[in-house]
Amino acid sequence: MNTANMLRLVALAAIWGGSFLFMRIAAPVLGPAVLIEYRLALAAVFLALVSWVLHLRGRGAPLNVRRHWQHYLILGLFNSALPFLLFAFAARTLSASVLAVLNATAPMWGALVGAVWARQQVTRRSALGLLLGTAGVALLVGFDHVAERPGAGLAVAAALIAAFSYSVASQYTKSAAASKGGVAPFANAHGSMWASALLVLPLVAFFPAPGEPTAGIIAAVVTLGVVCSGIAYIVYFKLIEDVGATSALTVTFLSPVFGILWGALFLHEVIGWHTIAGSAIVLFGTALVTGFKPAWRRVPAPTGV
């Protein structure tokens, strides 16, 4: 991983960690349905513009909606529509830091989904990681003042189900790649965003915004859609292309750090001992489940100097 890719990795972690900050700001005023519909629609339009530019340069191809529409709907449901809605629902109650750490449990849920879906064996290492992750979540939430808020338990459950949904989407993507001959990563992002926006759209009529947005909330929504969804996907796929999916997974461990940092800086959320300890235990459990081991390679000195 060279300097450019390391900077991309840190930037992606900062962006995705910031998504919980923006949801925490906008969700209480706009409500989950309206907020997420704006987020998905903005991201879809942005990715469509990027796709158009790539096509003009001969580097991309239009979406094959007729062939893959069912794939985009399934992926959009589990990778965007459902988790985004659940996190937005939880953001009305929970702090940005708690949301960011709960999101980091997605790889742990992936071990369970893989055991059921692909009949993968759960090793002792993975089982220990799941137990530690559960203990970390209990420590993080149990000692946090947000646990005293009305509906906190339901919000925590919604955030955990959202993380679970990401793991379902990941497992589905792997199986779809094997059975359908594969869909390009950018096409997955682009097509699933449009599908997600269509899936969430009917909910807007039943769950309108409870308040009037201010200029700051509008800015948060635009940033959430364009930066935290559209641009973040491009950076993520660039990382996968350059360093591989395993190294790109490092963002799972960095984004909670930024989620906690942004919450403390901009929302004045308190970072207690339970925040640090619970986050560390969750991330350590995630590392055990995923088998993640940081590998640092010495970069050879340039020759001919």
Secondary structure as a PSIPRED ss2 file (coil, helix, strand):
# PSIPRED VFORMAT (PSIPRED V4.0)

   1 M C   1.000  0.000  0.000
   2 N C   1.000  0.000  0.000
   3 T H   0.000  1.000  0.000
   4 A H   0.000  1.000  0.000
   5 N H   0.000  1.000  0.000
   6 M H   0.000  1.000  0.000
   7 L H   0.000  1.000  0.000
   8 R H   0.000  1.000  0.000
   9 L H   0.000  1.000  0.000
  10 V H   0.000  1.000  0.000
  11 A H   0.000  1.000  0.000
  12 L H   0.000  1.000  0.000
  13 A H   0.000  1.000  0.000
  14 A H   0.000  1.000  0.000
  15 I H   0.000  1.000  0.000
  16 W H   0.000  1.000  0.000
  17 G H   0.000  1.000  0.000
  18 G H   0.000  1.000  0.000
  19 S H   0.000  1.000  0.000
  20 F H   0.000  1.000  0.000
  21 L H   0.000  1.000  0.000
  22 F H   0.000  1.000  0.000
  23 M H   0.000  1.000  0.000
  24 R H   0.000  1.000  0.000
  25 I H   0.000  1.000  0.000
  26 A H   0.000  1.000  0.000
  27 A H   0.000  1.000  0.000
  28 P H   0.000  1.000  0.000
  29 V H   0.000  1.000  0.000
  30 L H   0.000  1.000  0.000
  31 G H   0.000  1.000  0.000
  32 P H   0.000  1.000  0.000
  33 A H   0.000  1.000  0.000
  34 V H   0.000  1.000  0.000
  35 L H   0.000  1.000  0.000
  36 I H   0.000  1.000  0.000
  37 E H   0.000  1.000  0.000
  38 Y H   0.000  1.000  0.000
  39 R H   0.000  1.000  0.000
  40 L H   0.000  1.000  0.000
  41 A H   0.000  1.000  0.000
  42 L H   0.000  1.000  0.000
  43 A H   0.000  1.000  0.000
  44 A H   0.000  1.000  0.000
  45 V H   0.000  1.000  0.000
  46 F H   0.000  1.000  0.000
  47 L H   0.000  1.000  0.000
  48 A H   0.000  1.000  0.000
  49 L H   0.000  1.000  0.000
  50 V H   0.000  1.000  0.000
  51 S H   0.000  1.000  0.000
  52 W H   0.000  1.000  0.000
  53 V H   0.000  1.000  0.000
  54 L H   0.000  1.000  0.000
  55 H H   0.000  1.000  0.000
  56 L H   0.000  1.000  0.000
  57 R C   1.000  0.000  0.000
  58 G C   1.000  0.000  0.000
  59 R C   1.000  0.000  0.000
  60 G C   1.000  0.000  0.000
  61 A C   1.000  0.000  0.000
  62 P C   1.000  0.000  0.000
  63 L C   1.000  0.000  0.000
  64 N C   1.000  0.000  0.000
  65 V H   0.000  1.000  0.000
  66 R H   0.000  1.000  0.000
  67 R H   0.000  1.000  0.000
  68 H H   0.000  1.000  0.000
  69 W H   0.000  1.000  0.000
  70 Q H   0.000  1.000  0.000
  71 H H   0.000  1.000  0.000
  72 Y H   0.000  1.000  0.000
  73 L H   0.000  1.000  0.000
  74 I H   0.000  1.000  0.000
  75 L H   0.000  1.000  0.000
  76 G H   0.000  1.000  0.000
  77 L H   0.000  1.000  0.000
  78 F H   0.000  1.000  0.000
  79 N H   0.000  1.000  0.000
  80 S H   0.000  1.000  0.000
  81 A H   0.000  1.000  0.000
  82 L H   0.000  1.000  0.000
  83 P H   0.000  1.000  0.000
  84 F H   0.000  1.000  0.000
  85 L H   0.000  1.000  0.000
  86 L H   0.000  1.000  0.000
  87 F H   0.000  1.000  0.000
  88 A H   0.000  1.000  0.000
  89 F H   0.000  1.000  0.000
  90 A H   0.000  1.000  0.000
  91 A H   0.000  1.000  0.000
  92 R C   1.000  0.000  0.000
  93 T C   1.000  0.000  0.000
  94 L C   1.000  0.000  0.000
  95 S C   1.000  0.000  0.000
  96 A H   0.000  1.000  0.000
  97 S H   0.000  1.000  0.000
  98 V H   0.000  1.000  0.000
  99 L H   0.000  1.000  0.000
 100 A H   0.000  1.000  0.000
 101 V H   0.000  1.000  0.000
 102 L H   0.000  1.000  0.000
 103 N H   0.000  1.000  0.000
 104 A C   1.000  0.000  0.000
 105 T C   1.000  0.000  0.000
 106 A H   0.000  1.000  0.000
 107 P H   0.000  1.000  0.000
 108 M H   0.000  1.000  0.000
 109 W H   0.000  1.000  0.000
 110 G H   0.000  1.000  0.000
 111 A H   0.000  1.000  0.000
 112 L H   0.000  1.000  0.000
 113 V H   0.000  1.000  0.000
 114 G H   0.000  1.000  0.000
 115 A H   0.000  1.000  0.000
 116 V H   0.000  1.000  0.000
 117 W H   0.000  1.000  0.000
 118 A C   1.000  0.000  0.000
 119 R C   1.000  0.000  0.000
 120 Q C   1.000  0.000  0.000
 121 Q C   1.000  0.000  0.000
 122 V C   1.000  0.000  0.000
 123 T C   1.000  0.000  0.000
 124 R H   0.000  1.000  0.000
 125 R H   0.000  1.000  0.000
 126 S H   0.000  1.000  0.000
 127 A H   0.000  1.000  0.000
 128 L H   0.000  1.000  0.000
 129 G H   0.000  1.000  0.000
 130 L H   0.000  1.000  0.000
 131 L H   0.000  1.000  0.000
 132 L H   0.000  1.000  0.000
 133 G H   0.000  1.000  0.000
 134 T H   0.000  1.000  0.000
 135 A H   0.000  1.000  0.000
 136 G H   0.000  1.000  0.000
 137 V H   0.000  1.000  0.000
 138 A H   0.000  1.000  0.000
 139 L H   0.000  1.000  0.000
 140 L H   0.000  1.000  0.000
 141 V H   0.000  1.000  0.000
 142 G H   0.000  1.000  0.000
 143 F C   1.000  0.000  0.000
 144 D C   1.000  0.000  0.000
 145 H H   0.000  1.000  0.000
 146 V H   0.000  1.000  0.000
 147 A H   0.000  1.000  0.000
 148 E H   0.000  1.000  0.000
 149 R C   1.000  0.000  0.000
 150 P C   1.000  0.000  0.000
 151 G C   1.000  0.000  0.000
 152 A H   0.000  1.000  0.000
 153 G H   0.000  1.000  0.000
 154 L H   0.000  1.000  0.000
 155 A H   0.000  1.000  0.000
 156 V H   0.000  1.000  0.000
 157 A H   0.000  1.000  0.000
 158 A H   0.000  1.000  0.000
 159 A H   0.000  1.000  0.000
 160 L H   0.000  1.000  0.000
 161 I H   0.000  1.000  0.000
 162 A H   0.000  1.000  0.000
 163 A H   0.000  1.000  0.000
 164 F H   0.000  1.000  0.000
 165 S H   0.000  1.000  0.000
 166 Y H   0.000  1.000  0.000
 167 S H   0.000  1.000  0.000
 168 V H   0.000  1.000  0.000
 169 A H   0.000  1.000  0.000
 170 S H   0.000  1.000  0.000
 171 Q H   0.000  1.000  0.000
 172 Y H   0.000  1.000  0.000
 173 T H   0.000  1.000  0.000
 174 K H   0.000  1.000  0.000
 175 S H   0.000  1.000  0.000
 176 A H   0.000  1.000  0.000
 177 A H   0.000  1.000  0.000
 178 A H   0.000  1.000  0.000
 179 S H   0.000  1.000  0.000
 180 K C   1.000  0.000  0.000
 181 G C   1.000  0.000  0.000
 182 G C   1.000  0.000  0.000
 183 V C   1.000  0.000  0.000
 184 A C   1.000  0.000  0.000
 185 P H   0.000  1.000  0.000
 186 F H   0.000  1.000  0.000
 187 A H   0.000  1.000  0.000
 188 N H   0.000  1.000  0.000
 189 A H   0.000  1.000  0.000
 190 H H   0.000  1.000  0.000
 191 G H   0.000  1.000  0.000
 192 S H   0.000  1.000  0.000
 193 M H   0.000  1.000  0.000
 194 W H   0.000  1.000  0.000
 195 A H   0.000  1.000  0.000
 196 S H   0.000  1.000  0.000
 197 A H   0.000  1.000  0.000
 198 L H   0.000  1.000  0.000
 199 L H   0.000  1.000  0.000
 200 V H   0.000  1.000  0.000
 201 L H   0.000  1.000  0.000
 202 P H   0.000  1.000  0.000
 203 L H   0.000  1.000  0.000
 204 V H   0.000  1.000  0.000
 205 A H   0.000  1.000  0.000
 206 F H   0.000  1.000  0.000
 207 F C   1.000  0.000  0.000
 208 P C   1.000  0.000  0.000
 209 A C   1.000  0.000  0.000
 210 P C   1.000  0.000  0.000
 211 G C   1.000  0.000  0.000
 212 E C   1.000  0.000  0.000
 213 P C   1.000  0.000  0.000
 214 T C   1.000  0.000  0.000
 215 A H   0.000  1.000  0.000
 216 G H   0.000  1.000  0.000
 217 I H   0.000  1.000  0.000
 218 I H   0.000  1.000  0.000
 219 A H   0.000  1.000  0.000
 220 A H   0.000  1.000  0.000
 221 V H   0.000  1.000  0.000
 222 V H   0.000  1.000  0.000
 223 T H   0.000  1.000  0.000
 224 L H   0.000  1.000  0.000
 225 G H   0.000  1.000  0.000
 226 V H   0.000  1.000  0.000
 227 V H   0.000  1.000  0.000
 228 C H   0.000  1.000  0.000
 229 S H   0.000  1.000  0.000
 230 G H   0.000  1.000  0.000
 231 I H   0.000  1.000  0.000
 232 A H   0.000  1.000  0.000
 233 Y H   0.000  1.000  0.000
 234 I H   0.000  1.000  0.000
 235 V H   0.000  1.000  0.000
 236 Y H   0.000  1.000  0.000
 237 F H   0.000  1.000  0.000
 238 K H   0.000  1.000  0.000
 239 L H   0.000  1.000  0.000
 240 I H   0.000  1.000  0.000
 241 E H   0.000  1.000  0.000
 242 D H   0.000  1.000  0.000
 243 V H   0.000  1.000  0.000
 244 G C   1.000  0.000  0.000
 245 A H   0.000  1.000  0.000
 246 T H   0.000  1.000  0.000
 247 S H   0.000  1.000  0.000
 248 A H   0.000  1.000  0.000
 249 L C   1.000  0.000  0.000
 250 T C   1.000  0.000  0.000
 251 V H   0.000  1.000  0.000
 252 T H   0.000  1.000  0.000
 253 F H   0.000  1.000  0.000
 254 L H   0.000  1.000  0.000
 255 S H   0.000  1.000  0.000
 256 P H   0.000  1.000  0.000
 257 V H   0.000  1.000  0.000
 258 F H   0.000  1.000  0.000
 259 G H   0.000  1.000  0.000
 260 I H   0.000  1.000  0.000
 261 L H   0.000  1.000  0.000
 262 W H   0.000  1.000  0.000
 263 G H   0.000  1.000  0.000
 264 A H   0.000  1.000  0.000
 265 L H   0.000  1.000  0.000
 266 F H   0.000  1.000  0.000
 267 L C   1.000  0.000  0.000
 268 H C   1.000  0.000  0.000
 269 E C   1.000  0.000  0.000
 270 V C   1.000  0.000  0.000
 271 I C   1.000  0.000  0.000
 272 G C   1.000  0.000  0.000
 273 W H   0.000  1.000  0.000
 274 H H   0.000  1.000  0.000
 275 T H   0.000  1.000  0.000
 276 I H   0.000  1.000  0.000
 277 A H   0.000  1.000  0.000
 278 G H   0.000  1.000  0.000
 279 S H   0.000  1.000  0.000
 280 A H   0.000  1.000  0.000
 281 I H   0.000  1.000  0.000
 282 V H   0.000  1.000  0.000
 283 L H   0.000  1.000  0.000
 284 F H   0.000  1.000  0.000
 285 G H   0.000  1.000  0.000
 286 T H   0.000  1.000  0.000
 287 A H   0.000  1.000  0.000
 288 L H   0.000  1.000  0.000
 289 V H   0.000  1.000  0.000
 290 T H   0.000  1.000  0.000
 291 G C   1.000  0.000  0.000
 292 F C   1.000  0.000  0.000
 293 K C   1.000  0.000  0.000
 294 P C   1.000  0.000  0.000
 295 A C   1.000  0.000  0.000
 296 W C   1.000  0.000  0.000
 297 R C   1.000  0.000  0.000
 298 R C   1.000  0.000  0.000
 299 V C   1.000  0.000  0.000
 300 P C   1.000  0.000  0.000
 301 A C   1.000  0.000  0.000
 302 P C   1.000  0.000  0.000
 303 T C   1.000  0.000  0.000
 304 G C   1.000  0.000  0.000
 305 V C   1.000  0.000  0.000
